[in-house]
Amino acid sequence: MREVESPESSSVDARLAARLGELRTGRGWSLDELSRRSGVSRSTLSRLERGEISPTAALLGRLCTVYGRTMSRLLMEVETEPPLLVPAGRQPVWRDAASGFVRRSVSPPHAGLRGEVIEGRLEAGATVAYEDPPVAGLEQHLWVLEGALEITVHGSVHPVGTGDCLRFRLHGPSRFHCPGPGPVRYALLIVLP
């Protein structure tokens, strides 16, 4: 027996179907090309984009990989309206005790918005390195609020002090290092290409 869908879940499915179609056509891909890249049949992709079927988590995972998105990012892209205000108490904070890195998502990613704002904090001597950006060509603006930070992008080390701003598009590995003597606190604006 099939469950009756609420109007809200039907609406989310319809927006998801439309967004998946936008992602494909925005890249200039045919259904055949997307099928080749994802390993999902052309007919399933067609039915999915027309909203005739709801995707499984596995299917969405395959499409997210092809489109260079996390599943949470894709699902946020189909939410109705982003809230205008993100209260401090509702900004997600993540801590990496091993590296001494604290990340606050000041303005989390959301549908219709290409940018997000992160507040980062690294203890003196701490390093965080990334092999690749989640999306090639990711635009970043890093503003040091307190302390000092050494950022390695495009093979070059950039010392960034209090009040300085480093701007770049990320295409490869990156490394954030706090040389000390104290911790560093910085704001990072991320803009999708």
C-alpha positions in Angstrom: 0.0 0.0 0.0 1.4 3.4 -1.0 1.5 6.3 1.5 -0.5 9.4 0.6 2.0 12.2 0.1 1.4 15.5 1.8 1.2 18.6 -0.4 4.5 19.8 1.2 6.4 16.7 0.2 4.9 16.7 -3.3 6.0 20.3 -3.6 9.6 19.5 -2.5 9.7 16.6 -5.0 8.6 18.9 -7.8 11.2 21.6 -6.9 13.9 18.8 -6.7 12.9 17.5 -10.1 13.1 21.0 -11.5 16.5 21.7 -9.9 18.0 18.5 -11.2 16.8 19.5 -14.7 18.4 23.0 -14.3 21.7 21.4 -13.2 21.8 19.2 -16.3 20.8 21.9 -18.8 23.0 24.5 -17.2 26.0 22.3 -18.1 24.7 21.8 -21.6 24.3 18.1 -21.1 21.8 15.9 -22.8 20.0 13.1 -20.8 22.3 10.7 -22.7 25.4 12.5 -21.4 24.1 12.6 -17.8 23.3 8.9 -18.1 26.9 8.2 -19.3 28.4 10.2 -16.4 26.1 8.9 -13.6 25.5 5.3 -14.7 21.7 6.0 -14.3 19.5 5.0 -17.2 18.2 7.8 -19.5 14.6 6.8 -18.9 15.0 7.0 -15.1 16.6 10.4 -15.4 13.9 11.6 -17.7 11.1 10.4 -15.4 13.0 12.0 -12.4 13.3 15.4 -14.1 9.6 15.3 -15.0 8.7 14.6 -11.4 7.1 11.2 -12.3 9.3 9.4 -9.7 10.9 10.3 -6.4 14.7 9.7 -6.2 16.2 7.2 -3.8 19.1 8.3 -1.6 21.4 6.2 -3.7 20.3 7.8 -6.9 20.6 11.3 -5.4 24.1 10.4 -4.2 25.1 9.4 -7.7 23.8 12.7 -9.2 25.3 14.8 -6.4 28.7 13.2 -7.2 28.3 14.1 -10.9 27.2 17.7 -10.1 29.9 18.2 -7.4 27.4 18.9 -4.6 26.8 17.4 -1.2 23.3 16.0 -0.8 22.6 18.5 2.0 23.5 21.3 -0.4 21.2 20.0 -3.2 18.3 19.6 -0.7 18.9 23.1 0.6 18.7 24.4 -3.0 15.1 23.3 -3.2 13.9 24.8 0.1 11.5 27.6 -0.4 13.0 30.8 1.0 16.1 31.3 3.0 15.6 32.9 6.4 16.7 36.5 6.4 18.1 36.3 10.0 20.3 33.4 11.2 20.5 34.0 15.0 23.9 33.3 16.6 22.5 30.4 18.6 21.3 28.6 15.5 24.6 28.9 13.6 26.1 25.4 13.5 29.5 25.0 15.1 31.9 22.1 14.4 35.1 21.4 16.3 38.0 19.3 15.3 39.8 18.6 18.6 42.7 16.9 16.8 43.7 20.0 14.8 42.3 22.7 17.1 40.0 24.0 14.4 36.6 25.5 15.2 34.2 26.3 12.3 31.0 28.3 12.8 28.6 28.5 9.8 27.5 32.1 10.2 25.5 32.1 7.0 24.9 28.5 5.9 24.3 27.5 2.3 20.8 27.8 1.1 18.6 27.6 -2.0 19.0 30.5 -4.3 22.0 31.9 -2.5 25.5 31.3 -4.0 27.5 32.4 -1.0 28.0 31.4 2.6 30.0 32.9 5.5 32.2 30.9 7.8 34.0 32.0 11.0 37.1 29.9 11.6 39.4 29.7 14.6 42.8 27.8 14.7 45.0 27.4 17.7 48.7 28.4 17.5 50.6 25.8 15.6 47.5 24.2 14.2 47.2 23.2 10.5 44.2 22.2 8.4 44.8 20.9 4.8 42.4 20.1 2.0 43.4 17.9 -1.0 40.8 19.5 -3.3 38.0 22.0 -3.2 34.4 20.5 -3.1 33.7 22.5 -6.2 36.5 23.5 -8.6 36.7 27.3 -9.1 35.2 28.0 -5.7 35.7 31.8 -5.0 36.9 32.5 -1.5 37.6 35.8 0.4 39.4 35.3 3.7 39.6 38.2 6.2 41.7 37.8 9.3 39.9 39.3 12.3 42.5 38.5 14.9 45.9 36.9 14.8 47.9 35.6 11.8 47.3 32.9 9.3 49.4 31.3 6.5 47.3 30.1 3.6 48.8 28.0 0.8 46.9 28.1 -2.5 48.2 27.5 -6.0 51.5 26.3 -4.4 52.2 29.7 -2.8 52.2 30.5 0.9 50.4 33.8 1.7 50.9 35.3 5.2 47.7 37.1 6.2 47.6 39.3 9.3 44.9 41.0 11.3 42.7 43.1 9.0 44.2 41.6 5.8 42.0 39.9 3.2 43.2 37.2 0.7 41.0 36.6 -2.4 41.2 33.6 -4.7 39.5 31.0 -6.8 40.3 27.5 -5.5 41.2 24.8 -8.1 43.5 22.5 -6.1 44.9 21.8 -2.6 44.9 24.4 0.1 46.4 24.6 3.6 45.5 26.8 6.6 48.2 27.2 9.2 48.3 29.4 12.4 51.9 30.3 13.0 51.1 31.8 16.4 52.0 33.1 18.9 48.3 33.1 19.7 45.2 31.7 17.9 43.7 33.2 14.7 40.1 34.1 14.1 39.0 34.8 10.5 35.9 35.2 8.4 35.7 33.2 5.1 33.2 34.2 2.4 32.6 31.3 0.0 30.9 32.0 -3.4 30.0 29.1 -5.8 31.1 29.6 -9.4 
